């Protein structure tokens, strides 16, 4: 994700004083809830879906994921590359 987008997420969260509610567990739960909402987009058909709704649910997942990354002081590029290295070794 671009740094400008990450900063926008952080500002949005800070402006609303949501950090007080963003425990690691709450953020993880929110990611799972949003992932379930994404899955609902494909509940009755693998070929007919609302792409705009999919984009919105993916965005929610990414925002919560960035908030969790911040809470854990992790870098997305670093951990994705670490995991890709593990996957490539399989």
C-alpha angles and dihedrals in degrees: 000000000000117000091238090058092047090052090049090054091048093049092047090052094045094046090057093042089233095144089087088065096041104094115161090252094048092050092048090050091049091052090053092047091051090046088055089051088052090051090053088064087069098035099115103020138028092200106037116063143135106256093194091056090048090052091051093051092046089051091052090052092049093048093050090044091053090049090052091047089054093047091052093040091237131147116228095213091050097050095041091052090047090053093044089054089052091047093048090053091059 
